[in-house]
Amino acid sequence: MNIYKKKRLWKWMLFVLAVLIISASLWYTNILVGKIALDEKEKVRLWADAIQKRASLVKYTEELFERLKAEEKKRVQIWAEATKRLINADNNEDLTFYSEIISGNTNIPVVLTDENKRIISSKNTDFSTDSIQFLEGSIEEEYSVYEPITVNIFQNKKSYLYFKESLIFNDLRNILDDIISSFISDVVNNSVSGPVIITDSSYSNIIAYGNIDYGELNDSSDTEKIIHYMRTGSQFFEIELINYGKSYVFYKDSYILTQLRYFPIFQLILISFFIVISYFLFSISRKAEQNQVWAGMAKETAHQFGTPLSSLLAWVELLKQSNADATIVGEIEKDIQRLDIITDRFSKIGSIPKLENTNLIDSVENVVNYMKLRTSNKINFRIEKPSIQLIVPLNEHLFGWVIENLLKNAAEAITGDGEIFIQITDDEKNVFIDISDSGKGISKRVFKSIFNPGYTSKKRGWGLGLSLSERIIEKYHKGRIYVKQSTLNKGTTFRIILRKR
């Protein structure tokens, strides 16, 4: 197993471990959120029950006050009748009973007037009949809440008995008004931590709301938005309220609960983003360090080649002077030139090479012709090219190295008879070089891994050829190199794309 297979295995193991940790975190957080949500629901239920009980109490109190009001009116009617009997009684009639009724009224304000609303007498009022003789203005308005009682006193002339709520009843009425007015404010102030509204049975009016920042709700569209927002996905309780009847309490999760529900996801996204950025920076740093190592090794290799090359050149000159076989000397010179080209290639790794306008077809054919003589006769080389020249900015030595690496890999992938097909095409902007073989093929899952330094499927080799080829094409020539297609046991096609300008 090579280093990239081990690396891939470790990546999958770490990924599975991360998924387990994330799943456990989300699962535990979900349990906590569920418990808090149930607790909030119970609080809302208790709060709604309390509101319901208080509403029932207020309703009962109001009904009680209505009965008291009716009783007071009866008392005033009795008092008026007693007053009439007392005035119209005979001299021999016992008036003790009527006197006691009249004197027993110590808290109901009453005013007796004639037909012209001239005040005849009054009792339990907060004004004096000496200063005020007519029932008019604000006093008349104050005593006109209830219909006056008609009293016939002298010569069938009508008199009227005006009255209002008793002092005690008025105090109790003020207390009831305070209870009712404070009821709605208590609904808001005593609401639970989450958003809460109370609507009528038609869902068209908001009776009260809490923990919702929507201003004073003067706009009907705002009211509709709030009701729609609260009814969507919300839970509710049904209660009975004064003057509204059946009402509904809608509530949503509190802001803290919502934060707790989404915080783990936000945290995981933030951590993932941090890990991705860290991995990206680490990869850049690692690649830069690798590039320095490769460049250093290449330059050192070129330097080491220099000494034996100089020595070989001297030996060639001696062979020429000793009248050695010219064919042998010529072949040795070709190999020395080849070594010189290899030395030049290694010396350019790590530095920006100079690109010159070159006929790409001639450059490719030179490498193909060189590789034909050093490859098995069972492999047939075939090249398809356009009839015109393709001028491309190249560093011919480095580009030839790439073609040589691809042809060598293609030849090694073929066992027995086979073919290597080189096809050169172009368009307005780019030139395409496709190198295909009829070899054993490459698995799709390693299409990208084969360009990693150290990746190799051979028992011998460093796995640097394709990595250096990718560096030469993409970094130095600003092109692309990739596996165009591959089928196991049928062959592989590599594609190189270079810009014309």
Residue pairs with C-beta under 8 A, 6 or more apart in sequence:
2 454
2 455
2 456
2 463
3 454
3 455
4 446
4 449
4 452
4 454
4 455
8 449
22 268
25 264
25 268
26 264
26 265
29 260
29 261
29 263
29 264
32 260
33 257
33 260
33 261
36 257
36 260
37 253
37 257
40 192
40 193
40 194
40 251
40 253
40 254
40 257
41 235
43 192
43 193
44 192
44 194
44 196
44 235
44 237
44 249
44 251
45 237
47 190
47 191
47 192
47 196
48 237
48 239
48 249
50 190
51 187
51 198
51 239
51 241
51 249
52 239
52 240
54 183
54 186
55 183
55 239
55 240
55 241
55 242
56 240
58 176
58 179
58 180
58 183
58 242
59 240
59 242
61 176
61 179
62 176
62 180
62 242
65 169
65 172
65 173
65 176
68 169
68 172
69 165
69 169
72 108
72 165
72 166
72 169
73 146
75 105
75 108
76 108
76 110
76 149
76 161
76 163
77 149
78 101
79 101
79 102
79 105
79 108
79 110
79 161
80 110
80 149
80 151
80 161
82 97
82 98
82 101
82 102
83 98
83 102
83 112
83 151
83 161
84 151
84 152
84 153
85 95
85 98
86 95
86 98
86 99
86 102
87 153
88 153
89 95
89 98
105 123
105 124
106 124
107 124
107 166
107 167
107 168
107 169
108 124
108 163
108 164
108 165
108 166
109 122
109 123
109 124
109 125
109 126
109 143
109 163
109 164
109 166
109 167
110 122
110 123
110 124
110 125
110 161
110 162
110 163
111 119
111 121
111 122
111 125
111 135
111 143
111 161
111 162
111 163
112 119
112 120
112 121
112 122
112 151
112 159
112 160
112 161
112 162
113 119
113 120
113 134
113 135
113 159
113 160
113 162
114 120
114 157
114 158
114 159
114 160
115 157
115 158
115 159
115 160
116 134
117 134
117 135
117 136
117 140
117 160
118 133
118 134
119 129
119 132
119 133
119 134
119 135
120 159
121 129
122 129
124 166
124 167
127 139
132 139
135 143
135 162
142 164
143 162
143 163
143 164
144 162
145 164
145 165
146 163
146 164
148 160
148 161
148 162
148 163
149 160
149 161
149 163
150 158
150 159
150 160
150 161
151 158
151 159
151 160
151 161
152 158
152 159
153 159
164 170
165 173
180 242
183 242
184 207
184 208
187 198
187 207
187 208
187 210
188 208
188 209
188 210
189 210
191 210
191 211
192 210
192 211
192 251
192 254
193 211
193 254
193 255
193 256
194 211
194 251
194 252
194 253
194 254
194 255
194 257
195 209
195 210
195 211
195 212
195 230
195 251
195 252
195 254
196 209
196 210
196 211
196 212
196 249
196 250
196 251
197 206
197 208
197 209
197 210
197 212
197 226
197 227
197 230
197 249
197 250
197 251
198 206
198 207
198 208
198 209
198 239
198 241
198 247
198 248
198 249
198 250
199 205
199 206
199 207
199 227
199 247
199 248
199 250
200 207
200 244
200 245
200 246
200 247
200 248
201 244
201 245
201 246
201 247
201 248
203 227
203 231
203 248
204 227
205 223
206 217
206 223
206 226
206 227
207 241
207 244
207 247
209 217
209 226
211 254
211 255
212 226
214 222
214 225
214 226
215 222
217 223
217 226
227 250
230 250
230 251
230 252
231 250
233 252
234 250
234 251
234 252
235 250
235 251
236 248
236 249
236 250
236 251
237 248
237 249
238 246
238 247
238 248
238 249
239 246
239 247
239 248
239 249
240 246
240 247
241 247
253 261
290 453
291 350
291 471
292 350
294 349
294 350
294 453
294 464
294 467
294 468
294 471
295 349
295 350
295 351
296 350
298 346
298 347
298 349
298 350
299 346
299 347
299 349
299 350
301 346
302 343
302 344
302 346
302 347
305 339
305 342
305 343
305 346
306 343
309 336
309 339
309 340
309 343
312 332
312 336
312 339
313 336
316 329
316 332
316 333
316 336
319 328
319 329
319 332
320 329
341 397
341 400
344 397
345 397
345 398
345 401
348 395
348 397
348 398
349 468
349 471
352 476
353 395
353 398
353 476
354 395
355 393
355 394
355 395
355 476
355 477
356 393
356 394
356 395
356 396
357 391
357 392
357 393
357 394
358 391
358 392
358 393
358 394
358 396
358 399
359 389
359 390
359 391
360 390
360 391
360 392
360 394
360 424
360 431
360 433
360 498
361 385
361 386
361 389
361 390
361 424
363 394
363 396
363 399
363 400
363 403
364 383
364 385
364 403
364 422
364 424
364 433
365 383
365 385
366 400
367 400
367 403
367 404
367 407
368 381
368 383
368 403
368 407
368 422
370 404
371 381
371 404
371 407
371 408
371 411
372 381
375 381
375 407
375 411
376 411
378 414
378 416
378 417
378 418
379 411
379 414
379 417
379 418
379 419
379 420
380 418
380 419
380 420
381 419
381 420
381 422
382 419
382 420
382 421
382 422
383 421
383 422
383 423
383 424
384 421
384 422
384 423
384 424
385 423
385 424
386 424
386 425
386 426
390 424
390 426
390 431
390 500
391 500
392 431
392 498
392 499
392 500
393 477
393 499
393 501
394 477
394 498
395 472
395 476
395 477
398 472
398 476
399 472
399 477
401 468
401 469
401 472
402 469
402 472
402 473
402 481
402 496
403 433
403 435
405 465
405 466
405 468
405 469
406 435
406 469
406 494
407 420
407 435
408 465
409 465
409 466
410 420
410 435
410 436
410 437
410 439
410 492
411 420
411 437
412 439
412 458
413 437
413 439
413 440
413 441
413 491
413 492
414 420
414 437
414 438
414 439
414 440
415 439
415 440
418 437
418 438
418 439
419 437
419 438
420 435
420 436
420 437
420 438
421 434
421 435
421 436
421 437
422 433
422 434
422 435
422 436
423 432
423 433
423 434
423 436
424 431
424 432
424 433
424 434
425 431
425 432
425 434
426 432
426 500
429 499
429 500
429 501
430 497
430 498
430 499
430 500
431 497
431 498
431 499
431 500
432 495
432 496
432 497
433 495
433 496
433 498
434 484
434 493
434 494
434 495
434 496
435 493
435 494
435 496
436 491
436 492
436 493
436 494
437 491
437 492
438 490
438 491
439 491
439 492
440 488
440 489
441 486
441 487
441 488
441 489
441 490
441 491
441 492
442 450
442 483
442 486
442 488
442 492
443 486
443 488
444 486
446 455
447 482
447 483
447 486
449 455
450 466
450 483
451 466
451 467
451 469
451 470
451 481
452 463
452 467
453 463
453 464
453 467
454 462
454 463
454 464
454 467
455 463
455 466
455 467
456 462
456 463
469 481
470 481
473 479
473 480
473 481
473 496
473 498
474 480
474 481
477 498
478 499
479 496
479 497
479 498
479 499
480 495
480 496
480 497
481 494
481 495
481 496
481 497
482 494
482 495
483 492
483 493
483 494
483 495
484 493
484 494
484 495
485 492
485 493
486 492
486 493
